[in-house]
Amino acid sequence: MTVNLSKGQAISLEKAAGGTLSAVRMGLGWQAAARRGLFGRRSKEIDLDASAVLFAEGQPVDVVFFQHLRSDDGSVTHTGDNLVGGAGQGGDDEAILVDLQRVPVHIDQIVFTVNSFTGQTFAEVENAFCRLLDENTATELARYTLTGGGSYTAQIMAKVHRQGGGWSMTAIGAPAEGRTFQDLMPAIAQHL
Amino acid sequence: MTAELVRGQNHALPGTDLTVRVEAALPVLAGMTLADADGRGREGWLVHGDALSLPGLLAPGRPAPAHDLRVDLARLPEGARTVRVWLALPSAGPASFAAAGAPRVVVGEAAGAARLAHTLGGLAAESAVTAVEFYRRAGAWKVRAVGQGYAGGLAALCADHGLPDAATLARRVLASSAAGTRESAPPPQEEPAPQPGRVDYRHPGRAGRVGPAVDVTHPGRPARPEPRPSSGEPAAPPPPVAGDASGWSMEERLHNQVWGMFEDLARAVAAYRGAVSFADDRLEREIDGVLADPRTRTGPAADRARERARSRQGELIARARAALDRDLDQLTAEAAVVEPALPPAFARWDNPVWHGYRVPEQAPLALRLGDLSLPERIGLRIPMLVRLPLERGLWIDAGRGDGPATTVLDGGELRREAGLLATAVAGRLLAVHPPGRFTVRVIDPAGSAAHTLRPLVDSGVLAEPPARGAAGVAAVLERLTERVDLVQMAVRSGAADALPPGLDTSEQLLVVHDFPHGFDDRAVTRLRYLADEGPSVGVHLLMVADREDAAAYGPLLDPLWRSLLRITPVPDDHIADPWVRQVWTYEPPHVPPGSAILPQVLGALAAARARLGGR
């Protein structure tokens, strides 16, 4: 079941996942900039970045992004920075895996964000999407189409948070502006 | 006594009259195939039930969660050189071993107590698997843990074992077992089809069929629990298996597994420490909040607020500790299976593998340089493996550091321990390399390390006696410098065959005692050259030194010390991991006191060298 969300829509996915979530993956994909002319490599590359910020009671305590690919506790892993994008046909160009069972006990929220590092707005990037999957069942929990999402360079995508003994997810989809996750911190704070 | 075999491992058999016990979580089929000296099967070389039998080999023909197979290796048919034991899933069962759990095979002598066990971990889409094989090597029968699965099922397995007409054979085996209860299984078409709706009064043990397979469980007891559904509650972690990592060889898999354990321990403890420090900070914040407000500073409300803050802190720390204990228990269980499976280069000196020491045929991937542990669980020790050839030299610090243990020993004892450690490390490096491929030279200018060098000197594994005095130091350093220079030139110009004849191209280790005694400025410069340039062309340095002794050089030698990997003769906290930079307690790989293992191993090496030299 895929929830196709428009911006600003927030839903709890605890029940939709058919039980408690134990591992989730955030995927980000986009189409590489077209290569034209003799010196095609000089075409303006598009670099989108996926990040995950770990919060404990509203305090950011760790972050996973292209310069810190694994959280110190090992529970959140980034598969690696992609600087140019791919075919944008549904495959993830960057992914962040969260092993919820191993997340330290004091972490209660994990926020996923997307930034345009090279500065193109989502209006200029073709076939850009981000999605959240239940890693165990490979079912898509939520998907956002970023392309056509207006002239923004960042999006606060979703958060997973502790609820009872397990985890649930809230899709946020709030547009923002910024080059890396640091620029988004004030905007993220509104959604904790 | 049961010895656990890891995949690919072989072991001598206790005898030739064997029982093979097969255990699985669900009913499985078990049988054997034979192969000749070329590894090919022949017509009729598959044993399963009474219909397919051979002298000396016995396998039941029905699916069951446990089987006892008999193998008498003395009665094999003419030409048979290998017996392979296979397991397969019956056609009525699950489609793959992923749902059947890890089966286990225990091999024992029919009349003896010694057992060899192998757990078939890591099976997924396979529906047939070669579990173990018995084969003849140099006149003796041995067993090898194979664990090769086949997604193509029994037909693919039979084809791989070289049996003629594999597909038909496999169909026949599966059909006969699906036919159910009878010990002897004729082809299924002979079976009269049961009438639907009719009660079958025939005895299930004699003839006919009562269902797709025999139900061996007690009628009053529930059957084995169903495998857990993949969603929902997290399943208990599977029992750890040695070699459970990626790699081309068992050695590489174990190396990667050890490094994986190292990283997991670092991160599990980082998670715990992060949670504890957060809980402490929060307690401080909350108590500050109570104190900051004059209305709540005193009185019962304040006490209650403090109490609440403290209990919140305690509760968070307790949860963090529970998560940590879960992870540490898993890693401790993993260490308990990995440690005994390690090859000599990775094993502690007290590992039995050293008692069965054989001169290796190729250099190992890495070397154990000690143990690492964290205070959260002292007993959980991770082997510290460094890749070979060494990328940087080693420095055994004979100085009094600031560690707690160094205050117990006086300077002389510390030096002695450092000397013993240097001998153990040099001896281990010699022992894990093929004879003649690794050479150790020793500089001992004042002869102060003569006693600790005894195992190396007495066994005759050193290239030459330890160099004494300033002249000896200069001579050794000059030769090694020349070697490094020549090999570098040859490498740069791509002319390896132009090296002068007689140049020793084996890997070299220079052990330096008593630095800087006996070193003049020229010798110090040469030593630094060796430390910088040597590792890339196979010349390594092992310094046993107290930095204080070289204090007269001032900061000039700091780059030298920094370029070496520092290890200590007593446990010390100075090694940081590459992931979260936690400080680990390092324990040196000392030979256990009173153990004669090092002279014994070096003696075996010297004997092998003598044999090679005499050929």
Interface residues (C-beta under 8 A of the other chain):
Chain A: G18 G19 T20 S22 A56 E57 Q59 V61 D62 R70 D72 D73 G74 S75 Q101 R102 V103 P104 V105 H106 N136 T137
Chain B: S230 S231 G232 E233 P234 E263 D264 A266 R267 A268 A270 A271 Y272 G274 A275 F278 A279 R282 L316 R319 A320 A323 D327 W579 V580
